[in-house]
Amino acid sequence: MIPITFVGPIVANKMKDQKGMIVFICVLMLTSILMFALLNSEWIYVTAVLLGLSNGTFI
């Protein structure tokens, strides 16, 4: 999450329209929350990485 926190604002600053990035972050967050709720512990590491990426770019 830490590298994404530093790279996210740089990428957002270079974009002309940040709507696509916002949608991407929301989809990642929703996907990770649904994976936590539905898949229990089968994909826990993938889910944690998705949640970290979405939270890192959101800040």
mmCIF file as Biopython writes it, N, C-alpha, C and O atoms, coordinates in Angstrom:
data_model
#
loop_
_atom_site.group_PDB
_atom_site.id
_atom_site.type_symbol
_atom_site.label_atom_id
_atom_site.label_alt_id
_atom_site.label_comp_id
_atom_site.label_asym_id
_atom_site.label_entity_id
_atom_site.label_seq_id
_atom_site.pdbx_PDB_ins_code
_atom_site.Cartn_x
_atom_site.Cartn_y
_atom_site.Cartn_z
_atom_site.occupancy
_atom_site.B_iso_or_equiv
_atom_site.auth_seq_id
_atom_site.auth_asym_id
_atom_site.pdbx_PDB_model_num
ATOM 1   N N  . MET A ? 1  ? 0.824   -1.190  0.000   1.0 0.0 1  A 1 
ATOM 2   C CA . MET A ? 1  ? 0.000   0.000   0.000   1.0 0.0 1  A 1 
ATOM 3   C C  . MET A ? 1  ? 0.868   1.254   0.000   1.0 0.0 1  A 1 
ATOM 4   O O  . MET A ? 1  ? 0.469   2.274   -0.563  1.0 0.0 1  A 1 
ATOM 5   N N  . ILE A ? 2  ? 2.029   1.202   0.610   1.0 0.0 2  A 1 
ATOM 6   C CA . ILE A ? 2  ? 2.867   2.406   0.708   1.0 0.0 2  A 1 
ATOM 7   C C  . ILE A ? 2  ? 3.355   2.884   -0.663  1.0 0.0 2  A 1 
ATOM 8   O O  . ILE A ? 2  ? 3.276   4.082   -0.933  1.0 0.0 2  A 1 
ATOM 9   N N  . PRO A ? 3  ? 3.859   1.998   -1.549  1.0 0.0 3  A 1 
ATOM 10  C CA . PRO A ? 3  ? 4.278   2.508   -2.871  1.0 0.0 3  A 1 
ATOM 11  C C  . PRO A ? 3  ? 3.117   3.094   -3.672  1.0 0.0 3  A 1 
ATOM 12  O O  . PRO A ? 3  ? 3.281   4.092   -4.373  1.0 0.0 3  A 1 
ATOM 13  N N  . ILE A ? 4  ? 1.969   2.480   -3.567  1.0 0.0 4  A 1 
ATOM 14  C CA . ILE A ? 4  ? 0.799   2.983   -4.294  1.0 0.0 4  A 1 
ATOM 15  C C  . ILE A ? 4  ? 0.376   4.350   -3.756  1.0 0.0 4  A 1 
ATOM 16  O O  . ILE A ? 4  ? -0.103  5.193   -4.515  1.0 0.0 4  A 1 
ATOM 17  N N  . THR A ? 5  ? 0.551   4.572   -2.457  1.0 0.0 5  A 1 
ATOM 18  C CA . THR A ? 5  ? 0.201   5.858   -1.859  1.0 0.0 5  A 1 
ATOM 19  C C  . THR A ? 5  ? 1.060   6.976   -2.438  1.0 0.0 5  A 1 
ATOM 20  O O  . THR A ? 5  ? 0.594   8.107   -2.577  1.0 0.0 5  A 1 
ATOM 21  N N  . PHE A ? 6  ? 2.304   6.671   -2.776  1.0 0.0 6  A 1 
ATOM 22  C CA . PHE A ? 6  ? 3.169   7.687   -3.363  1.0 0.0 6  A 1 
ATOM 23  C C  . PHE A ? 6  ? 2.937   7.849   -4.866  1.0 0.0 6  A 1 
ATOM 24  O O  . PHE A ? 6  ? 3.053   8.956   -5.391  1.0 0.0 6  A 1 
ATOM 25  N N  . VAL A ? 7  ? 2.614   6.774   -5.551  1.0 0.0 7  A 1 
ATOM 26  C CA . VAL A ? 7  ? 2.454   6.813   -7.008  1.0 0.0 7  A 1 
ATOM 27  C C  . VAL A ? 7  ? 1.063   7.320   -7.410  1.0 0.0 7  A 1 
ATOM 28  O O  . VAL A ? 7  ? 0.920   7.975   -8.442  1.0 0.0 7  A 1 
ATOM 29  N N  . GLY A ? 8  ? 0.056   7.028   -6.615  1.0 0.0 8  A 1 
ATOM 30  C CA . GLY A ? 8  ? -1.325  7.389   -6.951  1.0 0.0 8  A 1 
ATOM 31  C C  . GLY A ? 8  ? -1.536  8.872   -7.238  1.0 0.0 8  A 1 
ATOM 32  O O  . GLY A ? 8  ? -2.109  9.203   -8.276  1.0 0.0 8  A 1 
ATOM 33  N N  . PRO A ? 9  ? -1.100  9.777   -6.366  1.0 0.0 9  A 1 
ATOM 34  C CA . PRO A ? 9  ? -1.279  11.203  -6.661  1.0 0.0 9  A 1 
ATOM 35  C C  . PRO A ? 9  ? -0.508  11.691  -7.886  1.0 0.0 9  A 1 
ATOM 36  O O  . PRO A ? 9  ? -0.958  12.602  -8.581  1.0 0.0 9  A 1 
ATOM 37  N N  . ILE A ? 10 ? 0.647   11.090  -8.152  1.0 0.0 10 A 1 
ATOM 38  C CA . ILE A ? 10 ? 1.415   11.481  -9.339  1.0 0.0 10 A 1 
ATOM 39  C C  . ILE A ? 10 ? 0.648   11.101  -10.600 1.0 0.0 10 A 1 
ATOM 40  O O  . ILE A ? 10 ? 0.554   11.889  -11.541 1.0 0.0 10 A 1 
ATOM 41  N N  . VAL A ? 11 ? 0.102   9.888   -10.610 1.0 0.0 11 A 1 
ATOM 42  C CA . VAL A ? 11 ? -0.677  9.436   -11.768 1.0 0.0 11 A 1 
ATOM 43  C C  . VAL A ? 11 ? -1.941  10.288  -11.915 1.0 0.0 11 A 1 
ATOM 44  O O  . VAL A ? 11 ? -2.306  10.677  -13.024 1.0 0.0 11 A 1 
ATOM 45  N N  . ALA A ? 12 ? -2.606  10.575  -10.795 1.0 0.0 12 A 1 
ATOM 46  C CA . ALA A ? 12 ? -3.835  11.379  -10.849 1.0 0.0 12 A 1 
ATOM 47  C C  . ALA A ? 12 ? -3.550  12.792  -11.332 1.0 0.0 12 A 1 
ATOM 48  O O  . ALA A ? 12 ? -4.368  13.383  -12.036 1.0 0.0 12 A 1 
ATOM 49  N N  . ASN A ? 13 ? -2.415  13.334  -10.966 1.0 0.0 13 A 1 
ATOM 50  C CA . ASN A ? 13 ? -2.062  14.684  -11.390 1.0 0.0 13 A 1 
ATOM 51  C C  . ASN A ? 13 ? -1.794  14.760  -12.888 1.0 0.0 13 A 1 
ATOM 52  O O  . ASN A ? 13 ? -2.062  15.784  -13.516 1.0 0.0 13 A 1 
ATOM 53  N N  . LYS A ? 14 ? -1.268  13.686  -13.460 1.0 0.0 14 A 1 
ATOM 54  C CA . LYS A ? 14 ? -0.952  13.685  -14.891 1.0 0.0 14 A 1 
ATOM 55  C C  . LYS A ? 14 ? -2.168  13.382  -15.758 1.0 0.0 14 A 1 
ATOM 56  O O  . LYS A ? 14 ? -2.134  13.593  -16.970 1.0 0.0 14 A 1 
ATOM 57  N N  . MET A ? 15 ? -3.240  12.891  -15.146 1.0 0.0 15 A 1 
ATOM 58  C CA . MET A ? 15 ? -4.440  12.562  -15.918 1.0 0.0 15 A 1 
ATOM 59  C C  . MET A ? 15 ? -5.241  13.833  -16.192 1.0 0.0 15 A 1 
ATOM 60  O O  . MET A ? 15 ? -5.299  14.741  -15.364 1.0 0.0 15 A 1 
ATOM 61  N N  . LYS A ? 16 ? -5.846  13.875  -17.354 1.0 0.0 16 A 1 
ATOM 62  C CA . LYS A ? 16 ? -6.689  15.015  -17.700 1.0 0.0 16 A 1 
ATOM 63  C C  . LYS A ? 16 ? -8.027  14.925  -16.964 1.0 0.0 16 A 1 
ATOM 64  O O  . LYS A ? 16 ? -8.528  15.917  -16.435 1.0 0.0 16 A 1 
ATOM 65  N N  . ASP A ? 17 ? -8.593  13.719  -16.940 1.0 0.0 17 A 1 
ATOM 66  C CA . ASP A ? 17 ? -9.881  13.491  -16.285 1.0 0.0 17 A 1 
ATOM 67  C C  . ASP A ? 17 ? -9.732  12.299  -15.337 1.0 0.0 17 A 1 
ATOM 68  O O  . ASP A ? 17 ? -9.395  11.198  -15.774 1.0 0.0 17 A 1 
ATOM 69  N N  . GLN A ? 18 ? -9.978  12.512  -14.051 1.0 0.0 18 A 1 
ATOM 70  C CA . GLN A ? 18 ? -9.750  11.472  -13.060 1.0 0.0 18 A 1 
ATOM 71  C C  . GLN A ? 18 ? -10.971 10.576  -12.797 1.0 0.0 18 A 1 
ATOM 72  O O  . GLN A ? 18 ? -10.946 9.767   -11.869 1.0 0.0 18 A 1 
ATOM 73  N N  . LYS A ? 19 ? -12.012 10.705  -13.581 1.0 0.0 19 A 1 
ATOM 74  C CA . LYS A ? 19 ? -13.207 9.884   -13.369 1.0 0.0 19 A 1 
ATOM 75  C C  . LYS A ? 19 ? -12.915 8.395   -13.542 1.0 0.0 19 A 1 
ATOM 76  O O  . LYS A ? 19 ? -13.434 7.568   -12.792 1.0 0.0 19 A 1 
ATOM 77  N N  . GLY A ? 20 ? -12.101 8.060   -14.511 1.0 0.0 20 A 1 
ATOM 78  C CA . GLY A ? 20 ? -11.744 6.659   -14.736 1.0 0.0 20 A 1 
ATOM 79  C C  . GLY A ? 20 ? -10.999 6.066   -13.555 1.0 0.0 20 A 1 
ATOM 80  O O  . GLY A ? 20 ? -11.221 4.913   -13.184 1.0 0.0 20 A 1 
ATOM 81  N N  . MET A ? 21 ? -10.114 6.858   -12.967 1.0 0.0 21 A 1 
ATOM 82  C CA . MET A ? 21 ? -9.367  6.389   -11.802 1.0 0.0 21 A 1 
ATOM 83  C C  . MET A ? 21 ? -10.294 6.195   -10.606 1.0 0.0 21 A 1 
ATOM 84  O O  . MET A ? 21 ? -10.131 5.239   -9.847  1.0 0.0 21 A 1 
ATOM 85  N N  . ILE A ? 22 ? -11.248 7.076   -10.434 1.0 0.0 22 A 1 
ATOM 86  C CA . ILE A ? 22 ? -12.202 6.955   -9.341  1.0 0.0 22 A 1 
ATOM 87  C C  . ILE A ? 22 ? -13.046 5.700   -9.506  1.0 0.0 22 A 1 
ATOM 88  O O  . ILE A ? 22 ? -13.283 4.980   -8.536  1.0 0.0 22 A 1 
ATOM 89  N N  . VAL A ? 23 ? -13.496 5.435   -10.716 1.0 0.0 23 A 1 
ATOM 90  C CA . VAL A ? 23 ? -14.283 4.226   -10.972 1.0 0.0 23 A 1 
ATOM 91  C C  . VAL A ? 23 ? -13.437 2.981   -10.715 1.0 0.0 23 A 1 
ATOM 92  O O  . VAL A ? 23 ? -13.923 2.012   -10.130 1.0 0.0 23 A 1 
ATOM 93  N N  . PHE A ? 24 ? -12.180 2.999   -11.146 1.0 0.0 24 A 1 
ATOM 94  C CA . PHE A ? 24 ? -11.275 1.873   -10.930 1.0 0.0 24 A 1 
ATOM 95  C C  . PHE A ? 24 ? -11.077 1.610   -9.438  1.0 0.0 24 A 1 
ATOM 96  O O  . PHE A ? 24 ? -11.100 0.456   -9.008  1.0 0.0 24 A 1 
ATOM 97  N N  . ILE A ? 25 ? -10.885 2.652   -8.655  1.0 0.0 25 A 1 
ATOM 98  C CA . ILE A ? 25 ? -10.712 2.507   -7.207  1.0 0.0 25 A 1 
ATOM 99  C C  . ILE A ? 25 ? -11.974 1.950   -6.566  1.0 0.0 25 A 1 
ATOM 100 O O  . ILE A ? 25 ? -11.897 1.066   -5.713  1.0 0.0 25 A 1 
ATOM 101 N N  . CYS A ? 26 ? -13.125 2.454   -6.965  1.0 0.0 26 A 1 
ATOM 102 C CA . CYS A ? 26 ? -14.393 1.974   -6.405  1.0 0.0 26 A 1 
ATOM 103 C C  . CYS A ? 26 ? -14.639 0.504   -6.752  1.0 0.0 26 A 1 
ATOM 104 O O  . CYS A ? 26 ? -15.115 -0.261  -5.914  1.0 0.0 26 A 1 
ATOM 105 N N  . VAL A ? 27 ? -14.317 0.114   -7.976  1.0 0.0 27 A 1 
ATOM 106 C CA . VAL A ? 27 ? -14.485 -1.282  -8.379  1.0 0.0 27 A 1 
ATOM 107 C C  . VAL A ? 27 ? -13.550 -2.186  -7.581  1.0 0.0 27 A 1 
ATOM 108 O O  . VAL A ? 27 ? -13.958 -3.261  -7.141  1.0 0.0 27 A 1 
ATOM 109 N N  . LEU A ? 28 ? -12.301 -1.763  -7.391  1.0 0.0 28 A 1 
ATOM 110 C CA . LEU A ? 28 ? -11.368 -2.548  -6.578  1.0 0.0 28 A 1 
ATOM 111 C C  . LEU A ? 28 ? -11.865 -2.700  -5.146  1.0 0.0 28 A 1 
ATOM 112 O O  . LEU A ? 28 ? -11.804 -3.791  -4.579  1.0 0.0 28 A 1 
ATOM 113 N N  . MET A ? 29 ? -12.356 -1.612  -4.562  1.0 0.0 29 A 1 
ATOM 114 C CA . MET A ? 29 ? -12.822 -1.661  -3.179  1.0 0.0 29 A 1 
ATOM 115 C C  . MET A ? 29 ? -14.059 -2.549  -3.063  1.0 0.0 29 A 1 
ATOM 116 O O  . MET A ? 29 ? -14.147 -3.363  -2.144  1.0 0.0 29 A 1 
ATOM 117 N N  . LEU A ? 30 ? -14.999 -2.406  -3.969  1.0 0.0 30 A 1 
ATOM 118 C CA . LEU A ? 30 ? -16.206 -3.219  -3.928  1.0 0.0 30 A 1 
ATOM 119 C C  . LEU A ? 30 ? -15.875 -4.690  -4.143  1.0 0.0 30 A 1 
ATOM 120 O O  . LEU A ? 30 ? -16.430 -5.557  -3.468  1.0 0.0 30 A 1 
ATOM 121 N N  . THR A ? 31 ? -14.977 -4.975  -5.076  1.0 0.0 31 A 1 
ATOM 122 C CA . THR A ? 31 ? -14.564 -6.352  -5.331  1.0 0.0 31 A 1 
ATOM 123 C C  . THR A ? 31 ? -13.917 -6.967  -4.100  1.0 0.0 31 A 1 
ATOM 124 O O  . THR A ? 31 ? -14.219 -8.107  -3.746  1.0 0.0 31 A 1 
ATOM 125 N N  . SER A ? 32 ? -13.038 -6.233  -3.453  1.0 0.0 32 A 1 
ATOM 126 C CA . SER A ? 32 ? -12.362 -6.784  -2.276  1.0 0.0 32 A 1 
ATOM 127 C C  . SER A ? 32 ? -13.331 -7.003  -1.123  1.0 0.0 32 A 1 
ATOM 128 O O  . SER A ? 32 ? -13.218 -8.000  -0.411  1.0 0.0 32 A 1 
ATOM 129 N N  . ILE A ? 33 ? -14.270 -6.104  -0.926  1.0 0.0 33 A 1 
ATOM 130 C CA . ILE A ? 33 ? -15.247 -6.281  0.152   1.0 0.0 33 A 1 
ATOM 131 C C  . ILE A ? 33 ? -16.146 -7.480  -0.122  1.0 0.0 33 A 1 
ATOM 132 O O  . ILE A ? 33 ? -16.442 -8.256  0.787   1.0 0.0 33 A 1 
ATOM 133 N N  . LEU A ? 34 ? -16.581 -7.634  -1.369  1.0 0.0 34 A 1 
ATOM 134 C CA . LEU A ? 34 ? -17.402 -8.790  -1.709  1.0 0.0 34 A 1 
ATOM 135 C C  . LEU A ? 34 ? -16.621 -10.092 -1.594  1.0 0.0 34 A 1 
ATOM 136 O O  . LEU A ? 34 ? -17.170 -11.114 -1.182  1.0 0.0 34 A 1 
ATOM 137 N N  . MET A ? 35 ? -15.342 -10.056 -1.956  1.0 0.0 35 A 1 
ATOM 138 C CA . MET A ? 35 ? -14.523 -11.265 -1.819  1.0 0.0 35 A 1 
ATOM 139 C C  . MET A ? 35 ? -14.349 -11.636 -0.349  1.0 0.0 35 A 1 
ATOM 140 O O  . MET A ? 35 ? -14.391 -12.817 -0.005  1.0 0.0 35 A 1 
ATOM 141 N N  . PHE A ? 36 ? -14.154 -10.649 0.521   1.0 0.0 36 A 1 
ATOM 142 C CA . PHE A ? 36 ? -14.057 -10.934 1.951   1.0 0.0 36 A 1 
ATOM 143 C C  . PHE A ? 36 ? -15.347 -11.564 2.464   1.0 0.0 36 A 1 
ATOM 144 O O  . PHE A ? 36 ? -15.316 -12.502 3.261   1.0 0.0 36 A 1 
ATOM 145 N N  . ALA A ? 37 ? -16.478 -11.042 2.001   1.0 0.0 37 A 1 
ATOM 146 C CA . ALA A ? 37 ? -17.770 -11.522 2.502   1.0 0.0 37 A 1 
ATOM 147 C C  . ALA A ? 37 ? -18.138 -12.895 1.949   1.0 0.0 37 A 1 
ATOM 148 O O  . ALA A ? 37 ? -18.688 -13.725 2.673   1.0 0.0 37 A 1 
ATOM 149 N N  . LEU A ? 38 ? -17.843 -13.141 0.681   1.0 0.0 38 A 1 
ATOM 150 C CA . LEU A ? 38 ? -18.338 -14.353 0.037   1.0 0.0 38 A 1 
ATOM 151 C C  . LEU A ? 38 ? -17.353 -15.514 0.010   1.0 0.0 38 A 1 
ATOM 152 O O  . LEU A ? 38 ? -17.762 -16.671 0.097   1.0 0.0 38 A 1 
ATOM 153 N N  . LEU A ? 39 ? -16.066 -15.221 -0.110  1.0 0.0 39 A 1 
ATOM 154 C CA . LEU A ? 39 ? -15.105 -16.296 -0.295  1.0 0.0 39 A 1 
ATOM 155 C C  . LEU A ? 39 ? -14.418 -16.741 0.993   1.0 0.0 39 A 1 
ATOM 156 O O  . LEU A ? 39 ? -13.601 -17.661 0.981   1.0 0.0 39 A 1 
ATOM 157 N N  . ASN A ? 40 ? -14.749 -16.092 2.090   1.0 0.0 40 A 1 
ATOM 158 C CA . ASN A ? 40 ? -14.174 -16.413 3.398   1.0 0.0 40 A 1 
ATOM 159 C C  . ASN A ? 40 ? -12.654 -16.418 3.348   1.0 0.0 40 A 1 
ATOM 160 O O  . ASN A ? 40 ? -12.059 -15.349 3.207   1.0 0.0 40 A 1 
ATOM 161 N N  . SER A ? 41 ? -11.994 -17.574 3.458   1.0 0.0 41 A 1 
ATOM 162 C CA . SER A ? 41 ? -10.540 -17.564 3.540   1.0 0.0 41 A 1 
ATOM 163 C C  . SER A ? 41 ? -9.854  -18.191 2.327   1.0 0.0 41 A 1 
ATOM 164 O O  . SER A ? 41 ? -8.645  -18.421 2.357   1.0 0.0 41 A 1 
ATOM 165 N N  . GLU A ? 42 ? -10.593 -18.465 1.278   1.0 0.0 42 A 1 
ATOM 166 C CA . GLU A ? 42 ? -9.992  -19.092 0.105   1.0 0.0 42 A 1 
ATOM 167 C C  . GLU A ? 42 ? -9.025  -18.163 -0.626  1.0 0.0 42 A 1 
ATOM 168 O O  . GLU A ? 42 ? -7.953  -18.598 -1.046  1.0 0.0 42 A 1 
ATOM 169 N N  . TRP A ? 43 ? -9.382  -16.924 -0.778  1.0 0.0 43 A 1 
ATOM 170 C CA . TRP A ? 43 ? -8.592  -15.958 -1.534  1.0 0.0 43 A 1 
ATOM 171 C C  . TRP A ? 43 ? -8.186  -14.782 -0.641  1.0 0.0 43 A 1 
ATOM 172 O O  . TRP A ? 43 ? -8.178  -13.636 -1.091  1.0 0.0 43 A 1 
ATOM 173 N N  . ILE A ? 44 ? -7.856  -15.058 0.597   1.0 0.0 44 A 1 
ATOM 174 C CA . ILE A ? 44 ? -7.623  -13.999 1.573   1.0 0.0 44 A 1 
ATOM 175 C C  . ILE A ? 44 ? -6.454  -13.093 1.179   1.0 0.0 44 A 1 
ATOM 176 O O  . ILE A ? 44 ? -6.529  -11.882 1.386   1.0 0.0 44 A 1 
ATOM 177 N N  . TYR A ? 45 ? -5.383  -13.646 0.620   1.0 0.0 45 A 1 
ATOM 178 C CA . TYR A ? 45 ? -4.225  -12.830 0.262   1.0 0.0 45 A 1 
ATOM 179 C C  . TYR A ? 45 ? -4.513  -11.934 -0.937  1.0 0.0 45 A 1 
ATOM 180 O O  . TYR A ? 45 ? -4.114  -10.769 -0.956  1.0 0.0 45 A 1 
ATOM 181 N N  . VAL A ? 46 ? -5.194  -12.469 -1.919  1.0 0.0 46 A 1 
ATOM 182 C CA . VAL A ? 46 ? -5.571  -11.665 -3.089  1.0 0.0 46 A 1 
ATOM 183 C C  . VAL A ? 46 ? -6.513  -10.546 -2.664  1.0 0.0 46 A 1 
ATOM 184 O O  . VAL A ? 46 ? -6.391  -9.410  -3.122  1.0 0.0 46 A 1 
ATOM 185 N N  . THR A ? 47 ? -7.445  -10.879 -1.792  1.0 0.0 47 A 1 
ATOM 186 C CA . THR A ? 47 ? -8.400  -9.890  -1.316  1.0 0.0 47 A 1 
ATOM 187 C C  . THR A ? 47 ? -7.698  -8.788  -0.526  1.0 0.0 47 A 1 
ATOM 188 O O  . THR A ? 47 ? -8.027  -7.612  -0.677  1.0 0.0 47 A 1 
ATOM 189 N N  . ALA A ? 48 ? -6.744  -9.156  0.305   1.0 0.0 48 A 1 
ATOM 190 C CA . ALA A ? 48 ? -6.000  -8.168  1.082   1.0 0.0 48 A 1 
ATOM 191 C C  . ALA A ? 48 ? -5.185  -7.250  0.175   1.0 0.0 48 A 1 
ATOM 192 O O  . ALA A ? 48 ? -5.082  -6.052  0.441   1.0 0.0 48 A 1 
ATOM 193 N N  . VAL A ? 49 ? -4.609  -7.797  -0.886  1.0 0.0 49 A 1 
ATOM 194 C CA . VAL A ? 49 ? -3.847  -6.979  -1.831  1.0 0.0 49 A 1 
ATOM 195 C C  . VAL A ? 49 ? -4.773  -6.015  -2.558  1.0 0.0 49 A 1 
ATOM 196 O O  . VAL A ? 49 ? -4.432  -4.843  -2.721  1.0 0.0 49 A 1 
ATOM 197 N N  . LEU A ? 50 ? -5.936  -6.482  -2.997  1.0 0.0 50 A 1 
ATOM 198 C CA . LEU A ? 50 ? -6.891  -5.598  -3.671  1.0 0.0 50 A 1 
ATOM 199 C C  . LEU A ? 50 ? -7.361  -4.480  -2.748  1.0 0.0 50 A 1 
ATOM 200 O O  . LEU A ? 50 ? -7.479  -3.329  -3.168  1.0 0.0 50 A 1 
ATOM 201 N N  . LEU A ? 51 ? -7.626  -4.818  -1.507  1.0 0.0 51 A 1 
ATOM 202 C CA . LEU A ? 51 ? -8.060  -3.801  -0.546  1.0 0.0 51 A 1 
ATOM 203 C C  . LEU A ? 51 ? -6.948  -2.795  -0.284  1.0 0.0 51 A 1 
ATOM 204 O O  . LEU A ? 51 ? -7.204  -1.596  -0.175  1.0 0.0 51 A 1 
ATOM 205 N N  . GLY A ? 52 ? -5.718  -3.278  -0.185  1.0 0.0 52 A 1 
ATOM 206 C CA . GLY A ? 52 ? -4.589  -2.366  0.013   1.0 0.0 52 A 1 
ATOM 207 C C  . GLY A ? 52 ? -4.370  -1.441  -1.169  1.0 0.0 52 A 1 
ATOM 208 O O  . GLY A ? 52 ? -4.085  -0.257  -0.991  1.0 0.0 52 A 1 
ATOM 209 N N  . LEU A ? 53 ? -4.502  -1.974  -2.375  1.0 0.0 53 A 1 
ATOM 210 C CA . LEU A ? 53 ? -4.355  -1.135  -3.572  1.0 0.0 53 A 1 
ATOM 211 C C  . LEU A ? 53 ? -5.439  -0.060  -3.644  1.0 0.0 53 A 1 
ATOM 212 O O  . LEU A ? 53 ? -5.163  1.099   -3.953  1.0 0.0 53 A 1 
ATOM 213 N N  . SER A ? 54 ? -6.671  -0.464  -3.354  1.0 0.0 54 A 1 
ATOM 214 C CA . SER A ? 54 ? -7.761  0.511   -3.441  1.0 0.0 54 A 1 
ATOM 215 C C  . SER A ? 54 ? -7.644  1.566   -2.349  1.0 0.0 54 A 1 
ATOM 216 O O  . SER A ? 54 ? -7.917  2.738   -2.604  1.0 0.0 54 A 1 
ATOM 217 N N  . ASN A ? 55 ? -7.249  1.185   -1.154  1.0 0.0 55 A 1 
ATOM 218 C CA . ASN A ? 55 ? -7.088  2.169   -0.085  1.0 0.0 55 A 1 
ATOM 219 C C  . ASN A ? 55 ? -5.861  3.042   -0.310  1.0 0.0 55 A 1 
ATOM 220 O O  . ASN A ? 55 ? -5.872  4.222   0.039   1.0 0.0 55 A 1 
ATOM 221 N N  . GLY A ? 56 ? -4.814  2.486   -0.880  1.0 0.0 56 A 1 
ATOM 222 C CA . GLY A ? 56 ? -3.613  3.273   -1.142  1.0 0.0 56 A 1 
ATOM 223 C C  . GLY A ? 56 ? -3.817  4.338   -2.202  1.0 0.0 56 A 1 
ATOM 224 O O  . GLY A ? 56 ? -3.266  5.433   -2.094  1.0 0.0 56 A 1 
ATOM 225 N N  . THR A ? 57 ? -4.592  4.037   -3.214  1.0 0.0 57 A 1 
ATOM 226 C CA . THR A ? 57 ? -4.849  5.025   -4.259  1.0 0.0 57 A 1 
ATOM 227 C C  . THR A ? 57 ? -5.940  6.004   -3.857  1.0 0.0 57 A 1 
ATOM 228 O O  . THR A ? 57 ? -6.023  7.100   -4.412  1.0 0.0 57 A 1 
ATOM 229 N N  . PHE A ? 58 ? -6.770  5.625   -2.909  1.0 0.0 58 A 1 
ATOM 230 C CA . PHE A ? 58 ? -7.854  6.494   -2.469  1.0 0.0 58 A 1 
ATOM 231 C C  . PHE A ? 58 ? -7.338  7.672   -1.661  1.0 0.0 58 A 1 
ATOM 232 O O  . PHE A ? 58 ? -7.924  8.754   -1.683  1.0 0.0 58 A 1 
ATOM 233 N N  . ILE A ? 59 ? -6.251  7.461   -0.956  1.0 0.0 59 A 1 
ATOM 234 C CA . ILE A ? 59 ? -5.708  8.526   -0.093  1.0 0.0 59 A 1 
ATOM 235 C C  . ILE A ? 59 ? -5.043  9.528   -0.950  1.0 0.0 59 A 1 
ATOM 236 O O  . ILE A ? 59 ? -4.511  10.517  -0.445  1.0 0.0 59 A 1 
#
